[in-house]
Amino acid sequence: MLRRRDFIKITALTGLGLSLPQGLIRIAEVAAAAKVDLAIASGTSPEKITRAAINALGGIGKFISRGDIVVVKPNIGWDRTPEQAGNTNPEVVAAVVRLCFEAGAKKVKVFDRPVNDPRRCYVQSGIAEAAKAVGAAVDFVDERKFRDMTIKGSTLKSWPLYTEVFEADKVINVPIAKHHGLAKLTLSMKNWMGIMGGSRNRIHQRLDESLVDIAMSVKPTLTVLDAVRILTANGPQGGSLSDVKKMNMVIAGTDQVAIDSFGATLFGMKGADLGYVRLGAQAGFGVMDLGRLNIKKITA
């Protein structure tokens, strides 16, 4: 176990660019090895595996502080039931909200800008009911709260984005893993289209570049990828249960490129097969090579 005084000493020495004394080299190696980049939890209870994945990263207290106002951003884009895997699993969303309150969050907001009728999406997805039941404020997006923001991306220089995301103390991205006809897959980076105002189809001509630009501007505290059920074809809307595969898995981490790279493997693909993952890695936004990551797998 790394003692606090050793950790402080290591941090101070490395921060000054000094070499470590021989006695602390092994401790430093152990500390570095202990850092979990991605946590992958499997099991039949969406709440348990969500908790297990976040606990493997150090626990919710590592990300949420007492008094925080937190935005939890799921995918609520479609008029689909949880069984159809068009939206984030409501039990995963509720588990994240509950954990935030356990960490002392003052308020947790849950919202998305759906493609289908918002009233039907919020109800059919099960997310509104599940999130409200554990204390979240679940509201439809208010069009007056979109504001043109400077992005300085490779493709997007500005775009109307939802101000509540940027006014929150912490933001947690909670996407679902599913097929997408244009982007191949929609995972964590593409989930940010739900905070974009205006005509979102305008970014389709340079979709991969635009997704990276938006994702780099948000910088969530934590990402929790729902793979309880994945939509393997006819996404992003889906509708047929024959396109749904039960994975009973949740992936958590702070690197959206890494999460999306791993998410690709659930569909028999590699991260490099997704344009936005390649571009994100090239831009230094995250790590695409899973071999460079410390991945912890848990059964809960």
Order of alpha helices (4+ residues) and beta strands (2+ residues): alpha-alpha-beta-alpha-beta-alpha-beta-alpha-alpha-beta-beta-beta-alpha-beta-beta-beta-alpha-beta-beta-alpha-alpha-beta
